[in-house]
Amino acid sequence: MDNTLYLFLLAYGSVFNGFPEYLASAPGRVNLIGEHTDYNEGFVLPMAIEQRTRVLAKKMYGDLIRVMSVKHSDKIEEFIIRDLIANKATKDGKWSDYVKGVANEFVGGGYPIDGFWALYHTDIPIGAGLSSSAALEVSTALLLSGLFGHDIKPEDLVKMSRSAEVNFVGVRCGVMDQMASLLAREGHAMFIDCRDLSYEHIPVKLADSSFVAINTMVKRELGSSVYNERRDECEKAAAAIKKIRGGVKTLRDATPEDIDKIKDGTDDRIVKRARHIITENARVLKAKDFLASGSLAPFGELMYESHASLKNDFEVSSTELDLIVDTAKKVPGVFGARMTGGGFGGCAIALVKNEAEETLVAAVKEAFSQNGLAEPEVYPVRPSGGATVSIFTEDMTR
């Protein structure tokens, strides 16, 4: 047995005094390009990573749900199913809200569940823009489908996981994170059309190069008012374009020419938001072909362009994220870099030749030190497989 899993099993026995029945696991993700386009029904290109959230659990009689996270706290959180049924369950501002939200989706969707006791562990950095929340939701959804024998289509599990975050937790996220966590294929990125949820697995051909995530150590609050504000601004931009050109449902339908037509009568801030989404969608369409063919230099240039747009037009970057990207541009062997995730902190992602990786990391750490910033953490990220669930047997302990 893997040593990490063995220690996890021991922790489960210590907390709940029993042996688990199921093991579910879901990866985090890094978005290679296509930021804030998902909730505008646009295109994205995420990649699942090796860092994952795992959960061990067993069914219990009654309707008491008890959950604990090794990462988040040493306290068991409890809630009861009849409160979910009666719509009395409320969020507490804790990590367990995501579990409660998914359980709520099962109950409300006609998939009955009983009580269960679950222990969670994650090695996905929290608040780093690597989608720890989606991994928590997806692992929980898979766990509940396994524990209680529900045969639910993957696309429905994705929708339930996202709905838990939007409607229960209150973060108006798109669907990209949950899709990448559940449906990823090892060795591939995912090109997703967020309008119809169609997707394509894109082979990641890096040869002698790698993707590296660099954590600013500034935790971003995705649920903050600023994130939801950007959604509102995008909706206002789409509405402004629709007034002059029918058939525009979201910014996915807008063109660069539309930007020129609304400039005079629309707040400049709204125009800039629209320009980012329109140009970012175009970049994703180019990037997927460059990645599949192993054309790393032009892919890297698109990363730099994406970051500039997120910084200047969408205004969701930060001093730390900009410092990483600006430093990366000066290091030979770096193809490109950009912020990844919602912004205002979290991680940047860089595409770099293996031989230049240490130089890049050293240069970024030195730049942070010179600017009086906390030392960033670095995570090699590789294209990994999606979520899994299995019955936990004694054979797995050997």
C-alpha positions as CSV (number, residue, x, y, z in Angstrom):
1,M,0.0,0.0,0.0
2,D,1.1,3.5,-0.7
3,N,2.5,5.0,2.5
4,T,0.2,8.1,2.2
5,L,-2.8,6.0,1.8
6,Y,-1.7,3.8,4.7
7,L,-1.4,6.8,7.0
8,F,-4.7,8.1,5.7
9,L,-6.4,4.8,6.7
10,L,-4.8,4.9,10.1
11,A,-6.2,8.4,10.6
12,Y,-9.7,7.3,9.5
13,G,-9.6,4.5,12.1
14,S,-8.4,7.0,14.8
15,V,-11.1,9.5,14.0
16,F,-14.1,7.2,13.4
17,N,-13.0,4.0,15.1
18,G,-13.8,1.8,12.0
19,F,-12.9,0.7,8.6
20,P,-14.0,2.7,5.5
21,E,-16.1,1.3,2.7
22,Y,-15.2,3.6,-0.2
23,L,-12.3,5.6,-1.4
24,A,-12.9,8.5,-3.8
25,S,-10.3,10.8,-5.3
26,A,-10.4,13.9,-7.5
27,P,-7.6,16.0,-8.9
28,G,-7.0,19.7,-8.9
29,R,-6.4,21.5,-12.1
30,V,-4.3,24.2,-13.7
31,N,-5.9,26.2,-16.4
32,L,-3.3,26.6,-19.2
33,I,-5.3,29.3,-20.9
34,G,-8.9,30.6,-21.1
35,E,-9.5,32.6,-17.9
36,H,-13.0,33.9,-16.9
37,T,-14.3,32.7,-20.2
38,D,-16.2,29.7,-18.8
39,Y,-19.1,31.6,-17.3
40,N,-19.3,33.5,-20.5
41,E,-20.0,30.2,-22.4
42,G,-16.6,30.4,-24.0
43,F,-13.6,28.1,-24.4
44,V,-11.0,26.9,-21.9
45,L,-8.0,24.6,-21.8
46,P,-7.4,23.2,-18.4
47,M,-5.3,20.2,-17.3
48,A,-5.8,18.0,-14.3
49,I,-2.7,17.8,-12.0
50,E,-1.3,15.1,-9.8
51,Q,-2.3,16.8,-6.6
52,R,-5.6,15.4,-5.4
53,T,-8.3,15.4,-2.8
54,R,-9.1,12.0,-1.3
55,V,-11.9,10.9,0.9
56,L,-12.5,7.7,2.8
57,A,-16.0,7.0,4.1
58,K,-18.5,4.4,5.3
59,K,-22.3,4.4,5.4
60,M,-24.0,4.8,8.8
61,Y,-27.6,4.2,9.8
62,G,-29.7,7.2,10.4
63,D,-29.3,10.6,8.9
64,L,-26.3,12.0,10.6
65,I,-23.4,13.1,8.4
66,R,-20.0,13.5,10.1
67,V,-17.0,14.8,8.1
68,M,-13.5,15.9,9.0
69,S,-10.6,17.3,6.9
70,V,-7.0,16.4,7.8
71,K,-6.0,19.6,6.0
72,H,-8.6,22.1,7.2
73,S,-9.1,21.4,10.9
74,D,-9.0,18.7,13.6
75,K,-12.8,19.1,14.3
76,I,-15.6,16.8,13.1
77,E,-18.3,18.8,11.4
78,E,-21.9,17.4,11.6
79,F,-25.2,18.0,9.8
80,I,-28.3,15.9,9.3
81,I,-30.1,14.9,6.1
82,R,-33.6,15.8,7.3
83,D,-32.4,19.4,7.4
84,L,-31.4,19.1,3.7
85,I,-34.8,17.6,2.9
86,A,-36.6,20.4,4.7
87,N,-34.3,23.1,3.1
88,K,-33.2,24.1,6.5
89,A,-29.5,23.5,6.0
90,T,-27.4,26.6,5.8
91,K,-23.8,27.3,5.0
92,D,-21.4,28.0,7.9
93,G,-18.5,29.6,6.0
94,K,-16.4,26.4,6.5
95,W,-14.8,23.9,4.2
96,S,-17.7,21.5,4.9
97,D,-20.1,23.8,3.1
98,Y,-18.9,22.2,-0.1
99,V,-19.7,18.7,1.2
100,K,-23.1,19.9,2.5
101,G,-23.8,21.5,-0.8
102,V,-23.2,18.3,-2.8
103,A,-25.3,16.3,-0.3
104,N,-28.0,18.8,-0.8
105,E,-27.8,18.3,-4.6
106,F,-28.3,14.6,-4.1
107,V,-31.3,15.0,-1.8
108,G,-32.9,17.7,-4.0
109,G,-32.2,15.7,-7.2
110,G,-34.0,12.6,-6.1
111,Y,-31.0,10.6,-5.1
112,P,-31.6,9.5,-1.5
113,I,-28.7,9.2,0.8
114,D,-28.3,8.0,4.4
115,G,-25.8,9.1,7.0
116,F,-22.1,8.6,6.4
117,W,-18.8,9.3,8.1
118,A,-16.0,10.7,5.9
119,L,-12.4,11.8,6.3
120,Y,-10.9,14.1,3.7
121,H,-7.2,14.7,2.8
122,T,-5.8,17.0,0.1
123,D,-2.4,17.9,-1.2
124,I,-3.9,20.6,-3.4
125,P,-2.7,24.0,-2.1
126,I,-5.8,25.8,-0.7
127,G,-6.5,29.2,-2.2
128,A,-3.9,28.9,-4.9
129,G,-6.1,28.8,-7.9
130,L,-5.6,25.1,-8.5
131,S,-9.3,24.3,-7.9
132,S,-9.2,22.6,-4.5
133,S,-13.0,23.4,-4.2
134,A,-13.9,21.6,-7.3
135,A,-11.8,18.6,-6.3
136,L,-13.7,18.6,-2.9
137,E,-17.1,18.7,-4.7
138,V,-16.3,16.1,-7.3
139,S,-14.7,13.6,-4.8
140,T,-17.8,14.0,-2.6
141,A,-20.2,13.5,-5.6
142,L,-18.4,10.3,-6.7
143,L,-18.3,9.1,-3.1
144,L,-22.0,9.5,-2.6
145,S,-22.8,7.9,-5.9
146,G,-20.7,4.9,-4.9
147,L,-21.8,4.7,-1.2
148,F,-25.5,4.8,-2.0
149,G,-25.6,2.9,-5.4
150,H,-26.6,5.8,-7.7
151,D,-25.7,5.4,-11.3
152,I,-25.4,9.0,-12.3
153,K,-24.0,10.2,-15.7
154,P,-20.7,12.0,-15.5
155,E,-22.2,15.2,-17.0
156,D,-24.9,15.2,-14.3
157,L,-22.3,14.8,-11.6
158,V,-20.4,17.8,-13.1
159,K,-23.6,19.9,-13.0
160,M,-24.5,18.8,-9.4
161,S,-21.0,19.6,-8.2
162,R,-21.1,23.0,-9.8
163,S,-24.6,23.7,-8.6
164,A,-23.4,23.0,-5.0
165,E,-20.8,25.8,-5.3
166,V,-23.1,28.2,-7.1
167,N,-26.4,27.7,-5.3
168,F,-25.2,26.6,-1.8
169,V,-21.8,28.1,-1.3
170,G,-22.6,31.2,-3.3
171,V,-19.7,31.4,-5.7
172,R,-20.9,32.0,-9.3
173,C,-18.2,29.8,-10.8
174,G,-18.3,28.4,-14.3
175,V,-18.2,24.7,-15.1
176,M,-14.6,24.2,-16.2
177,D,-13.1,23.2,-12.8
178,Q,-15.6,20.4,-12.2
179,M,-15.3,19.0,-15.7
180,A,-11.5,19.0,-15.6
181,S,-11.5,17.2,-12.2
182,L,-14.0,14.5,-13.2
183,L,-13.3,13.9,-16.9
184,A,-9.5,14.5,-17.5
185,R,-7.4,11.9,-19.2
186,E,-3.8,11.3,-18.2
187,G,-1.2,12.9,-20.5
188,H,-3.8,15.3,-21.9
189,A,-5.3,18.7,-21.4
190,M,-9.0,19.3,-22.0
191,F,-10.4,21.7,-24.6
192,I,-13.9,22.5,-23.3
193,D,-16.7,24.4,-25.0
194,C,-18.5,25.8,-22.0
195,R,-21.7,26.5,-23.9
196,D,-22.7,22.9,-24.8
197,L,-20.1,21.2,-22.4
198,S,-18.6,19.3,-25.3
199,Y,-14.9,18.6,-24.8
200,E,-11.8,17.1,-26.5
201,H,-8.8,15.6,-24.9
202,I,-5.7,17.3,-26.3
203,P,-2.4,15.5,-26.1
204,V,0.3,17.4,-24.1
205,K,3.4,17.2,-26.2
206,L,6.2,18.9,-24.2
207,A,9.3,17.0,-25.3
208,D,12.1,18.3,-23.0
209,S,9.9,21.0,-21.3
210,S,7.4,21.2,-18.4
211,F,4.6,23.2,-16.9
212,V,5.5,24.7,-13.5
213,A,3.0,26.3,-11.1
214,I,4.4,29.0,-8.9
215,N,2.3,29.9,-5.9
216,T,2.4,33.6,-4.8
217,M,1.3,32.5,-1.3
218,V,-1.4,35.1,-1.5
219,K,-4.6,33.3,-1.0
220,R,-7.3,34.5,-3.3
221,E,-10.9,34.6,-2.1
222,L,-12.9,33.4,-5.1
223,G,-16.1,34.0,-3.3
224,S,-15.3,37.6,-2.8
225,S,-17.5,40.4,-4.2
226,V,-14.9,41.2,-6.9
227,Y,-15.3,37.8,-8.7
228,N,-19.1,38.1,-8.8
229,E,-18.6,41.8,-9.9
230,R,-16.7,40.6,-12.9
231,R,-19.6,38.3,-13.9
232,D,-22.0,41.2,-13.6
233,E,-19.7,43.4,-15.8
234,C,-19.5,40.7,-18.5
235,E,-23.3,40.4,-18.5
236,K,-23.6,44.2,-18.9
237,A,-21.2,44.1,-21.8
238,A,-23.1,41.3,-23.5
239,A,-26.3,43.3,-23.0
240,A,-24.8,46.4,-24.5
241,I,-23.7,44.5,-27.6
242,K,-27.1,42.8,-27.9
243,K,-28.7,46.2,-28.3
244,I,-26.8,46.9,-31.5
245,R,-26.6,43.3,-32.8
246,G,-29.3,40.7,-32.1
247,G,-28.4,37.1,-31.4
248,V,-25.8,37.9,-28.8
249,K,-26.6,35.7,-25.8
250,T,-23.2,36.0,-24.0
251,L,-19.8,37.4,-24.8
252,R,-19.1,34.1,-26.4
253,D,-21.1,35.5,-29.4
254,A,-19.3,38.8,-29.5
255,T,-16.6,39.9,-32.0
256,P,-13.8,42.4,-32.0
257,E,-15.9,44.6,-34.3
258,D,-18.6,44.8,-31.6
259,I,-16.1,46.4,-29.2
260,D,-15.7,49.4,-31.6
261,K,-19.5,49.8,-31.9
262,I,-20.2,50.1,-28.1
263,K,-17.2,52.2,-27.2
264,D,-18.9,55.6,-27.3
265,G,-22.0,54.7,-25.2
266,T,-20.6,52.2,-22.7
267,D,-18.4,52.6,-19.6
268,D,-14.8,52.0,-20.5
269,R,-14.6,49.4,-17.7
270,I,-17.3,47.3,-19.3
271,V,-15.6,47.6,-22.7
272,K,-12.4,46.3,-21.3
273,R,-14.1,43.3,-19.7
274,A,-15.6,42.4,-23.1
275,R,-12.3,42.9,-24.9
276,H,-10.6,40.4,-22.6
277,I,-13.3,37.7,-23.1
278,I,-13.4,38.1,-26.8
279,T,-9.6,38.0,-27.3
280,E,-9.2,35.2,-24.7
281,N,-11.6,32.9,-26.6
282,A,-9.6,33.5,-29.8
283,R,-6.3,32.6,-27.9
284,V,-7.7,29.3,-26.6
285,L,-8.7,28.2,-30.1
286,K,-5.2,28.8,-31.3
287,A,-3.5,27.4,-28.2
288,K,-5.1,24.0,-28.4
289,D,-3.7,23.4,-31.8
290,F,-0.2,24.6,-30.8
291,L,-0.3,22.3,-27.8
292,A,-1.4,19.3,-29.8
293,S,1.4,19.8,-32.3
294,G,4.1,20.5,-29.7
295,S,4.5,24.1,-30.9
296,L,5.7,25.5,-27.6
297,A,7.0,28.9,-28.6
298,P,3.8,30.2,-30.1
299,F,1.8,28.6,-27.2
300,G,4.0,30.5,-24.8
301,E,3.4,33.8,-26.5
302,L,-0.3,33.2,-26.1
303,M,0.3,32.7,-22.4
304,Y,2.0,36.1,-22.2
305,E,-0.8,37.8,-24.2
306,S,-3.4,36.2,-21.9
307,H,-1.7,37.5,-18.8
308,A,-1.5,41.0,-20.2
309,S,-5.2,41.0,-21.0
310,L,-6.1,39.7,-17.5
311,K,-3.9,42.4,-16.0
312,N,-5.0,45.4,-18.1
313,D,-8.5,44.6,-19.4
314,F,-9.9,42.3,-16.8
315,E,-7.9,43.7,-13.9
316,V,-7.7,40.5,-11.8
317,S,-3.9,40.2,-11.6
318,S,-1.7,41.2,-8.6
319,T,1.7,42.6,-7.9
320,E,3.0,39.1,-7.1
321,L,1.5,37.5,-10.2
322,D,2.9,40.2,-12.4
323,L,6.3,39.9,-10.8
324,I,6.4,36.2,-11.7
325,V,5.5,36.8,-15.3
326,D,7.8,39.7,-15.7
327,T,10.7,37.7,-14.3
328,A,9.9,34.7,-16.5
329,K,10.2,36.9,-19.6
330,K,13.9,37.5,-18.7
331,V,14.9,33.9,-18.3
332,P,16.2,32.1,-21.4
333,G,14.3,28.8,-21.9
334,V,11.0,30.1,-20.7
335,F,8.3,29.9,-23.4
336,G,5.6,31.7,-21.6
337,A,3.9,32.4,-18.3
338,R,0.5,33.7,-17.0
339,M,-1.7,33.9,-14.0
340,T,-4.0,30.9,-13.6
341,G,-7.3,30.7,-11.8
342,G,-9.6,33.5,-10.7
343,G,-6.8,36.0,-9.9
344,F,-5.9,38.4,-7.1
345,G,-3.3,35.9,-5.9
346,G,-2.9,32.2,-6.2
347,C,-0.6,30.7,-8.8
348,A,1.0,31.6,-12.1
349,I,1.8,28.9,-14.6
350,A,5.0,28.8,-16.7
351,L,6.0,26.7,-19.7
352,V,9.8,26.2,-19.5
353,K,12.5,23.9,-20.8
354,N,13.6,21.4,-18.2
355,E,17.1,22.7,-18.3
356,A,16.0,26.2,-17.4
357,E,13.5,25.3,-14.6
358,E,15.9,25.8,-11.7
359,T,17.1,29.1,-13.2
360,L,13.5,30.3,-13.4
361,V,12.6,29.2,-9.9
362,A,15.8,30.9,-8.5
363,A,15.1,34.1,-10.4
364,V,11.5,34.3,-9.1
365,K,12.5,33.6,-5.5
366,E,15.2,36.3,-5.8
367,A,12.7,38.8,-7.2
368,F,10.3,38.1,-4.4
369,S,13.0,38.5,-1.8
370,Q,14.1,41.8,-3.3
371,N,10.6,43.1,-3.1
372,G,10.0,42.0,0.5
373,L,7.5,39.3,-0.4
374,A,7.1,35.8,1.1
375,E,9.0,33.1,-0.7
376,P,6.8,31.5,-3.3
377,E,6.2,27.7,-3.5
378,V,6.8,25.8,-6.7
379,Y,4.9,22.7,-7.9
380,P,5.7,20.8,-11.1
381,V,2.4,20.0,-12.7
382,R,1.8,17.1,-15.1
383,P,-1.3,16.2,-17.0
384,S,-3.1,13.6,-14.9
385,G,-6.2,11.5,-15.0
386,G,-9.6,12.4,-13.6
387,A,-11.6,11.4,-10.5
388,T,-12.1,7.8,-9.4
389,V,-14.1,5.9,-6.8
390,S,-13.7,2.4,-5.6
391,I,-14.8,0.0,-2.9
392,F,-12.1,0.0,-0.2
393,T,-11.1,-3.5,0.6
394,E,-8.6,-5.1,2.9
395,D,-6.6,-6.2,-0.2
396,M,-5.8,-2.5,-0.7
397,T,-4.1,-2.4,2.7
398,R,-1.4,-4.9,1.6
